[in-house]
Amino acid sequence: MRAFQQALLNDKTFTLLLSDLAPLCSPSSPVLLWKTNNGSVVSQGQALSNALRHELATKTGEIPNADTVINATFDHLVDGFDSQYGGFGVTTKFPKPVDLNFLLFASKYLKSNSPDKSAKAINIVRKTLSAMVRGGIHDHLGGGFHRYAVDRQWRVPHFEKMLYDQGQLLTVFADFYKITGEFADAIPDIVGYLDSNLTHKTGGFYAAEDAESYPFEGANKKEEGAYFVFMTEELMSWLTPEQYRAFEAYFNISADGNTPSSADPRGELRCKNVLFTLDKPIAELAQRVGQDVAEFEENLKAAKAIVLEKRGHRPAPGLDTKFITSWNSLAISGLCSAYAAFPKEKAYLERAQKAVEFIKENLIDSDGKLLRTVYTDGKNGKIVQIPEPVFAFSDDYTFLIQALLDLYQADFNEDHLKLALKLQNQLDTDFFDPEHKAGYFTNRAGDNTLFARFSEDQDGAEPAPNSVAVDNLLRFADLLGDETFREQANWILKGHAHRLSKHPHAITKMVAAAGRAATSSMQIVIVAPTRDDSVAGQMLDLVHKKFLPDASLAFVSEDVDVKDSLILTKNEHTRELAKATPGATTAYVCQNFACGLPATDVFELEARLLD
């Protein structure tokens, strides 16, 4: 879409065409022109359409040096980092998980040659996540994160909650926990919110919760944040004096409200309090209100439970009860990341599995085609579909393929891998640019609702489909041992060569994938006599807990027939490893399919991963 906008601004062809079509802008002209000179209208429209197609056509080039692009992207993010309050920029603050994910990738990629940059990447993410967790963008009572903060300090949010934010932030927090051991509490916080607010009984995830709600039963107008903010009078009426003092100190409650007028242009939050915390020790807050630490913590815990219960009696924000394939897929990937960080939390894995079953049941039609959305009937939660279903776009395909690859590497059920491969074939058939071989269009071939097909070229609130596709293809190449996938990934990178060279910070997800493509990819293969082998389980837990963003993980057991395993059928290298040490649980760590010494216990495997 950016290319389209630039074309409208810069291309003389468009200027001339739009000048020719100017009469159509008059309210009375279109019908008259159509009646008197419809051939000219059709001709001009076709010319505009052709010019659009020409302008949007991909210009391929040589893939830029990965080190150069990664360092340029890192430097750009550092320049935009708000060192005082975290996040990027000095006005409205968006989480933008793709950038945080890139910085975590960069922390590992740059660690050997640029340890200072690696440490800085971690510190930027730490500062940002800390500001988010403490800020009003975080729902401190009900869990999850609001869409963005309208102020620099992250204190006053736009109160909408989006599924795609929760899923992506799960991945960010889980990966940061793997690296540092920090922010463990953020994982159950987000998962708890998903379970309590955005989950359908059959396993799918609703799209969002509204920012606005009625301030009280019978009100005739909704207000921004009404469900989430509090006046001191109501807090004092709900809590004991001791509980109120702890709650007031911890969440910065003010009798006049704690929302500055600059962050509340419509005055809806006047005299009301958004819950946020400051970076101050509990001991200091307890001393301020004359309580010891244990007493303060007990009062705060009790107060939070009471306020949450009271909040639950308010009119709830509206719930967007449609199910979007791409957003559900991001949530599945997030749950897989959470499970990898905490392998004992089987509920995370089970939620991801259940959501995939929901998609298979409701968002794949009888012909095997993926759909964009499905709905509820608004009464009893029954899943319904509109008379003419909307078929999936490329982001639905790429995000779901990513989720299935993530889920395979969590439970090693090859059904996920088989479905991912089937969807990849559909994506290639319906969305790939056959002329330039430079990536995937947003809309499918034969879609007549748009007169020009385009490719999204910016990672925003969600990553662009092509950014995700590159990583997916590289993972297929490693898992299935098929270099045609790697070749296809390189085609996409060549198709985005100009973007990578000039504006890599706009596609940080693709920059990370380009780094993976340029380096020696790691394959970890664990072979066990049986699927439930205990030593293999320990090895898998070890690998899951490591932050290995450019590694693929395969698990095969000797009690599976080769013909029943997609990986053993397709990947000759993995097939040979499975035969190498029969009857013994063995792990192999390979670089570009060249393996080091096998590891036969978890300690040896950890040593191999540190090499």
C-alpha positions, 0 to 999 in steps of 0.5 A: 500500500505504501507503493500505491501512496507514493505512486499517487504522489510522485508518478506523472502518469497518475497525475495525468490520469487523475486529471483526466478523470477529474470530471468524475469527482463532480456529484452530477458528472458520473452518470452523465459521462457514463451515458454519453461517453462510457467508452472513454470512462472504461478506457481511462479506468483501465489505464489507471488500473494498468498504471497501478499494476505497473507501479505496484510491480515488484522490482527485484535486486540483490539481497543486501548484506545481512550484517549491514541490514541488521546493524542499520535496523538496530541503529534506527531503533536505538535512535528512536528509543525513548531512554527515559520512559521506554518504547519508541518516540516521545508521543503516543506509545505502541507496543509494536511486538515485531520491533521488540522481537527483532531486538531479541533476535539482534541480541543473539545475532550481535552477541559475538561481534558486538557484545555492547550492541547485544546488551543494549538490545536487551536493555531496550526491551527490558525498559520497554516491557517494564514500562508497559507492565507498570503502566496504564496500558496494562490491565492490572486487575483483569490481565492483558494489555490495551492497544496503546498509550496516548501519552509518553509515560504509558499511563493513559491507554486507548482502552481497546484490547486486541487479540493480535496484541495479546498473542504477539506480546506472549511471544515477546515476554516468553522469549525475554524470559528465556534470555533473562528469567524476567517478567515471568508473571506476564505470561499467566497474566496474558493467558488468564485474560485470553481465557476469561475474556476472549475465548469461545467455549469451543476453543477459538479466540474472539477478535477484541474488546471495545475501548468504550462502555456505559459508565453505569446501567441505564446510561445512554452514552458510552465513554472511553475507559469507563469500565477500567477507571475509578473515582476515589469515592467508590474505592473508599466505599469498597475498601477498608481504610488500610486496604485503600491506603495500600491501593492508593499508594501502589496505583497512584490514586488521586482525589482529583484523578490522575489523568492529565487533561492533555491525555483526555481531550474529551474530558471523559476521564476527569476526576478518575484514576487509571491504574498504573504503578511507579518503579518504587520498592514495595518497602518504600510504599509500605513505609509511606502509608505506615504499614510493614511490607507483609501487611501492605502486600496483604492489603494490596492483594485483598484490595485488588480482588475486591476492586476487580469483583466490583468492576465486574458488576459494571456494564462490560465493554463490547466484545467483537465476537468474530474469529479472524484466522490470522489473529487466532494464529498469532495467539496460537504462536504466543501460547506455543512460546509460553509453553516453551518457556514453561514446559510444565504448564501443559494448559498453554499447549492444550489451549494452542491445540484446541485453537488449531482444532477450532480453525480446522473445524470452522475456518477451513471449508469443505473444499479445504480452502482457508477462510478469513472469518467466522462468527457467532450468532450473538445469542448462545455463542453458536458458530455461524458463517455468512452466506458468502464466506470471505476467503483467507488473505495471505496473512491468514495463510502465513500466520497459520502456517507459522502457528502450525510450525510452532505447534509442531515444535511444541508437541511434535504431532506431524499432522500440524506439519502436514496441514502447514505444508498443504496450506503452503501449497495453497498459498503458492498457488493462489497468492505467489507473484508468478511473474517476478517470483518476489513474494505473495500478494495480499489478495488471491488470484482471481479476486475481482474486488480489487483491480490491482494486486499488491504486497504489504511491505511494512511490519506494523501492528502485525507483521507483513505476510511476506516477512512471516513467509520468509521465515516459514520457508526457511523452517520448511527447508530445515525440517523437510530437507528441501532446498526449494523452500530456501530458494523460494525464501531467497526470491522473496528477499530479492523482491524486497532488496530495495526495501531491505537496503533503504528502509529495513526498519520498516520490515524488522521481521523480514530483516531477522529472517534475512539474518537467518537465511544468511547464516548457518541454520541450526537443526536440532534432531532428537531421536528416541526409541519411543515417543514417550521416552523420558530422556527425550522429554528432558532434552526437548524441555531443555531446547524449548527453554533456550532462546534459539530464534534461528533453529529448527527442532525435530523429534522422531521415534523409532517406533514410527514407520518411515512412510507414516512420517512426513519428516522421515519421508522427505528429509534424508538427513534426518532419516539417516540420523534416526538409523544411526544409534538404534535403541538409544535416545540421541540428540544431534545439533547440526549446522547446515545439516553437518552435525557435531558429536551426538549427545546421549543425555541432557548434560551433553546436549546442553554443552553442544548448544553452548558450543 
